[in-house]
Amino acid sequence: MDMTYNLNGGFKPTTKRFADLDGPDFFPTPAWATHALIDNEAFQGDIWESACGNGAMSDVLAQASNSVRSSDLYDRGFGESGIDFLNTSQSTDNIVTNPPYNAAEGFVKTGLVAAKKKFALLLRLAFLEGANRQRSIFSVSPPSRVWVFSERITFYPAGATVKGTGTTAYAWFVWDKDATGTELKWFKPGYKATYS
Ligand SMILES: C[S@@+](CC[C@H](N)C(=O)[O-])C[C@H]1O[C@@H](n2cnc3c(N)ncnc32)[C@H](O)[C@@H]1O
């Protein structure tokens, strides 16, 4: 059964990206979405892309730091493989990634310890909701900045034909060891056209 269609035949807007929700969840991030981050957030020192997939995000991050480490739990033909970020004890200056959908909370928990300066995760905007997250993340370690996309990101499996636009709102969540409080910010429109 095609789970993207309602029984009445209408296309069902996705609240989740097309994802294998229980699996490794490999969806490369369009370059423009990473450009939006590095145009607005400075990174001092090393950056670790800790769920790098095929390097779509790492390639853009290389413009923000001359020291980008890339790793993934799985071998996607890019960077180091076999590194489980959820069980790492390694640390670095900055960590930037788009984590697997089903392990976002675990990535936040690990990243807060592992990043010495900034920790940035591309997450659904709806990640802000939820009683469990309020208790376990936001009341204890709220992000320093939430950058809301004014343009929709569409995630496709690697190699798929890109067409149409997504229905899910995403944001960059940035934890910055040098900041206090939480700021809500919006990216200016135009990144999609400039960097696609
Ligand atoms: C949504 S994809 C994003 C890939 C890349 N960050 C990007 O933005 O293009 C999530 C990636 O997380 C990897 N992954 C899943 N569980 C992981 C874990 N525990 N530790 C490290 N990487 C993991 C998957 O193999 C997949 O490549």
The ligand as a Gaussian input file, in Angstrom:
#p B3LYP/6-31G(d) Opt

LIG

0 1
 C       18.951000      12.046000       7.206000
 S       20.491000      11.313000       6.775000
 C       21.497000      12.773000       6.631000
 C       22.815000      12.599000       5.963000
 C       23.706000      13.859000       5.979000
 N       23.858000      14.345000       7.357000
 C       23.089000      14.965000       5.162000
 O       22.536000      15.881000       5.767000
 O       23.160000      14.916000       3.933000
 C       20.958000      10.607000       8.364000
 C       22.252000       9.821000       8.360000
 O       22.462000       9.345000       9.711000
 C       23.147000       8.112000       9.641000
 N       22.999000       7.463000      10.948000
 C       21.931000       6.755000      11.429000
 N       22.146000       6.394000      12.710000
 C       23.382000       6.879000      13.053000
 C       24.168000       6.830000      14.232000
 N       23.710000       6.225000      15.347000
 N       25.389000       7.434000      14.233000
 C       25.851000       8.042000      13.116000
 N       25.145000       8.130000      11.969000
 C       23.936000       7.550000      11.926000
 C       22.469000       7.423000       8.465000
 O       23.281000       6.396000       7.956000
 C       22.287000       8.589000       7.490000
 O       23.363000       8.662000       6.583000

